[in-house]
């Protein structure tokens, strides 16, 4: 081993080593240290922040919606409040799928809800007696394409927590789901956004309720959305102090047949 190159220890220690022996031993030590992989990220909240690079902690495999929402819906999204760093808010808006129009302009796009075979174990039977495999999930890839255009999107319903579009990678790292009831339903997600060397964070909270339109005959789904951005340093999002907060209303209706 590299240690065999060192002479017996004598008084003075390092002073008696030749320059060649010292460089050989030091470089060998550095090489061995570099070969040891770093410990895995713990996932523990750090000083009021959340480690985005740790293993995701998800309470459910995906966000669920009532079975009656399966299929196409027209979604209208209107920003009502935008506070804080407008550049950060607009950057996250674009990363999450915005882009056809200017930030804070009303959006209208198609979204789609589809069956998923991976959610059955998370929602076996709810208080409304609905089996978990009857719920539907958002087709996140379809919505991104519809919302911003283009077809450069990679997403799989069996692996719903990662989506890639336009060289931007979205990964869900935290999630809480409120299963559908007569009182409503919703979710909260913390998303890691990776674009080249940059790592950003977005917190999304949405809550929906079902209602009828003005005629009283057609079902609509109305919702509120809150999106927050945070400063990210060394992969840790400072979630105690948002850099921006955007609030929007969401209204979904069935498109004309």
KOLFI-921046 format. One record per residue (C-alpha): x, y, z; residue number from 1; residue in one letter. Coordinates in steps of 0.1 Angstrom, whole numbers, plus 5000, padded with zeros to 4 digits. Each point is the difference from the previous one (the first is absolute). Layout:
N
- X, Y, Z, NUM, A
...
END
This chain:
257
- 5000, 5000, 5000, 1, X
- 5010, 5037, 4998, 2, X
- 5009, 4998, 5037, 3, X
- 5030, 4978, 4992, 4, X
- 5017, 5030, 4984, 5, X
- 5002, 5018, 5033, 6, X
- 5032, 4997, 5021, 7, X
- 4999, 4990, 5036, 8, X
- 4987, 5029, 5022, 9, X
- 5027, 5020, 5016, 10, X
- 5002, 5032, 5019, 11, X
- 4990, 5029, 4979, 12, X
- 4974, 4979, 4981, 13, X
- 4991, 5017, 4968, 14, X
- 5032, 5019, 4999, 15, X
- 5021, 4969, 4992, 16, X
- 4978, 4988, 4971, 17, X
- 5013, 5006, 4965, 18, X
- 4979, 5022, 4978, 19, X
- 4993, 4970, 4977, 20, X
- 4989, 4977, 5029, 21, X
- 4977, 5028, 5014, 22, X
- 4983, 5007, 4966, 23, X
- 4995, 4963, 4993, 24, X
- 4984, 4994, 5034, 25, X
- 4978, 5031, 4998, 26, X
- 4988, 4993, 4965, 27, X
- 4992, 4964, 5008, 28, X
- 4980, 5011, 5031, 29, X
- 4980, 5025, 4979, 30, X
- 4993, 4974, 4974, 31, X
- 4987, 4975, 5025, 32, X
- 4978, 5027, 5017, 33, X
- 4985, 5010, 4966, 34, X
- 4991, 4964, 4993, 35, X
- 4977, 4999, 5031, 36, X
- 4964, 5010, 4989, 37, X
- 4984, 5028, 5020, 38, X
- 4973, 4990, 5025, 39, X
- 4964, 5001, 4988, 40, X
- 4980, 5031, 5007, 41, X
- 4980, 4995, 5031, 42, X
- 4967, 5017, 4989, 43, X
- 4998, 5016, 5035, 44, X
- 4987, 5036, 4999, 45, X
- 5030, 5023, 5004, 46, X
- 4997, 5031, 5021, 47, X
- 4965, 5009, 4988, 48, X
- 5007, 4988, 4965, 49, X
- 4995, 4968, 4980, 50, X
- 5028, 4980, 4983, 51, X
- 4989, 4998, 4964, 52, X
- 5027, 4975, 4991, 53, X
- 4990, 4974, 5026, 54, X
- 4978, 4970, 4993, 55, X
- 4964, 5013, 4993, 56, X
- 4975, 4995, 5029, 57, X
- 4966, 4994, 4984, 58, X
- 4969, 4990, 5020, 59, X
- 4984, 4987, 4968, 60, X
- 5012, 4990, 4966, 61, X
- 4979, 5027, 4982, 62, X
- 4972, 5025, 5005, 63, X
- 4965, 4985, 4996, 64, X
- 4968, 5015, 4985, 65, X
- 4964, 4987, 5000, 66, X
- 4992, 4973, 4975, 67, X
- 4974, 5024, 4984, 68, X
- 5029, 5022, 4988, 69, X
- 5014, 4975, 4976, 70, X
- 5006, 5014, 4965, 71, X
- 5005, 5035, 4986, 72, X
- 4994, 5033, 5017, 73, X
- 5005, 5036, 4990, 74, X
- 5020, 5017, 5027, 75, X
- 4999, 5038, 5006, 76, X
- 5027, 5014, 5023, 77, X
- 4999, 5036, 5012, 78, X
- 5027, 5016, 5022, 79, X
- 4984, 5021, 5027, 80, X
- 5030, 5009, 5022, 81, X
- 5037, 5001, 4992, 82, X
- 5023, 5011, 5029, 83, X
- 5038, 5001, 5004, 84, X
- 5027, 4993, 4974, 85, X
- 4982, 5002, 4967, 86, X
- 5030, 4986, 4981, 87, X
- 5000, 4969, 5023, 88, X
- 4963, 4996, 4996, 89, X
- 5000, 5002, 4962, 90, X
- 5030, 4976, 4998, 91, X
- 4982, 4974, 5020, 92, X
- 4968, 5006, 4980, 93, X
- 5018, 4992, 4968, 94, X
- 5017, 4970, 5015, 95, X
- 4967, 4986, 5011, 96, X
- 4984, 5003, 4966, 97, X
- 4992, 5036, 4994, 98, X
- 5012, 5018, 4969, 99, X
- 4974, 5005, 4973, 100, X
- 4990, 5033, 5015, 101, X
- 5016, 5025, 5023, 102, X
- 5003, 4994, 5037, 103, X
- 4968, 5011, 5018, 104, X
- 4979, 4999, 4968, 105, X
- 4970, 4976, 5002, 106, X
- 5007, 4966, 4986, 107, X
- 4977, 4975, 4983, 108, X
- 5012, 4965, 4991, 109, X
- 4988, 4964, 4999, 110, X
- 5009, 4976, 5028, 111, X
- 4992, 4963, 5002, 112, X
- 4994, 4975, 5029, 113, X
- 5008, 4963, 4994, 114, X
- 5000, 4967, 5020, 115, X
- 5031, 4989, 5019, 116, X
- 5008, 4965, 5012, 117, X
- 5025, 5011, 5026, 118, X
- 4977, 5019, 5024, 119, X
- 4977, 4972, 5011, 120, X
- 5021, 4991, 5031, 121, X
- 5001, 5037, 5012, 122, X
- 4962, 5003, 4999, 123, X
- 4985, 4966, 5007, 124, X
- 4965, 5012, 5010, 125, X
- 4992, 5036, 5009, 126, X
- 4973, 5013, 5023, 127, X
- 4978, 5002, 4970, 128, X
- 5004, 4964, 4992, 129, X
- 5021, 5006, 4969, 130, X
- 5027, 4974, 4992, 131, X
- 5034, 5015, 4994, 132, X
- 5003, 4986, 4965, 133, X
- 4969, 5019, 4989, 134, X
- 5017, 5034, 5005, 135, X
- 5017, 5018, 4971, 136, X
- 5031, 5021, 4998, 137, X
- 5011, 5030, 4980, 138, X
- 5018, 4992, 4967, 139, X
- 5028, 5023, 5008, 140, X
- 5017, 4996, 4967, 141, X
- 4969, 5008, 4980, 142, X
- 4993, 5031, 5021, 143, X
- 5036, 5014, 4994, 144, X
- 4997, 4995, 4963, 145, X
- 4965, 5016, 4999, 146, X
- 5011, 5029, 5022, 147, X
- 5033, 5010, 4984, 148, X
- 5000, 4983, 4966, 149, X
- 5026, 4977, 4984, 150, X
- 5005, 4963, 5006, 151, X
- 5033, 4998, 5018, 152, X
- 4986, 4984, 5031, 153, X
- 5009, 4968, 5018, 154, X
- 4976, 4987, 5026, 155, X
- 4985, 4966, 5010, 156, X
- 4968, 4994, 5020, 157, X
- 5017, 4971, 5018, 158, X
- 5029, 5023, 5011, 159, X
- 4980, 5032, 5004, 160, X
- 5024, 5019, 5023, 161, X
- 5025, 5010, 4973, 162, X
- 4994, 5020, 4969, 163, X
- 5025, 5014, 4975, 164, X
- 4992, 5027, 4974, 165, X
- 5022, 5024, 4982, 166, X
- 5031, 4988, 5019, 167, X
- 4982, 5008, 5033, 168, X
- 4996, 4971, 5025, 169, X
- 4971, 5002, 5025, 170, X
- 5002, 4976, 5029, 171, X
- 4974, 4998, 5028, 172, X
- 5019, 4997, 5034, 173, X
- 4971, 5006, 5025, 174, X
- 4963, 4993, 4997, 175, X
- 4969, 5001, 5021, 176, X
- 4966, 4990, 4985, 177, X
- 4965, 5007, 5011, 178, X
- 4978, 4972, 4985, 179, X
- 4967, 5010, 4984, 180, X
- 4970, 5005, 5022, 181, X
- 4968, 5020, 4998, 182, X
- 5019, 5029, 5016, 183, X
- 5027, 5001, 4973, 184, X
- 5034, 4986, 4993, 185, X
- 5035, 5013, 4993, 186, X
- 5038, 4995, 5005, 187, X
- 5032, 5017, 5009, 188, X
- 5033, 4993, 4982, 189, X
- 5036, 5012, 5003, 190, X
- 5017, 4997, 4966, 191, X
- 5037, 5000, 4992, 192, X
- 5007, 5018, 4967, 193, X
- 5033, 4992, 4984, 194, X
- 5012, 5019, 4969, 195, X
- 5036, 4995, 4992, 196, X
- 5021, 5009, 5031, 197, X
- 4971, 5018, 5016, 198, X
- 4977, 4985, 5026, 199, X
- 4968, 5019, 5010, 200, X
- 4970, 4991, 5022, 201, X
- 4963, 5006, 4996, 202, X
- 4972, 4993, 5025, 203, X
- 4966, 4994, 4985, 204, X
- 4968, 4998, 5020, 205, X
- 4966, 4994, 4983, 206, X
- 4965, 4994, 5014, 207, X
- 4970, 4992, 4979, 208, X
- 4963, 4997, 5004, 209, X
- 4973, 4988, 4976, 210, X
- 4971, 5022, 4990, 211, X
- 4976, 5008, 4972, 212, X
- 5002, 5027, 4973, 213, X
- 4975, 5029, 4997, 214, X
- 4974, 4977, 4984, 215, X
- 5001, 4976, 5029, 216, X
- 5004, 4970, 4977, 217, X
- 5037, 4997, 4991, 218, X
- 5026, 4990, 5025, 219, X
- 5030, 5023, 5006, 220, X
- 5030, 4997, 5022, 221, X
- 5013, 5031, 5017, 222, X
- 5032, 5004, 5018, 223, X
- 5025, 5023, 5017, 224, X
- 5038, 4997, 4994, 225, X
- 5029, 5014, 5019, 226, X
- 5035, 4998, 4986, 227, X
- 5030, 5010, 5021, 228, X
- 5037, 5003, 4991, 229, X
- 5030, 4998, 5023, 230, X
- 5037, 5007, 5000, 231, X
- 5020, 4968, 4995, 232, X
- 5036, 4998, 5014, 233, X
- 5020, 4968, 4996, 234, X
- 4969, 4980, 4992, 235, X
- 4981, 5012, 5030, 236, X
- 4968, 5020, 4995, 237, X
- 4994, 5027, 5026, 238, X
- 4963, 4993, 5004, 239, X
- 4995, 5023, 5030, 240, X
- 5003, 5031, 4979, 241, X
- 4984, 4999, 4965, 242, X
- 5016, 5023, 4974, 243, X
- 4966, 5003, 4982, 244, X
- 4964, 4989, 5004, 245, X
- 4975, 4997, 4971, 246, X
- 4963, 4993, 5005, 247, X
- 4977, 4990, 4972, 248, X
- 4965, 4987, 4994, 249, X
- 4994, 4969, 4980, 250, X
- 4967, 4991, 4982, 251, X
- 4996, 4967, 4981, 252, X
- 4971, 4993, 4976, 253, X
- 4993, 4973, 4975, 254, X
- 5009, 5010, 4965, 255, X
- 4972, 5000, 4974, 256, X
- 4994, 4966, 4986, 257, X
END
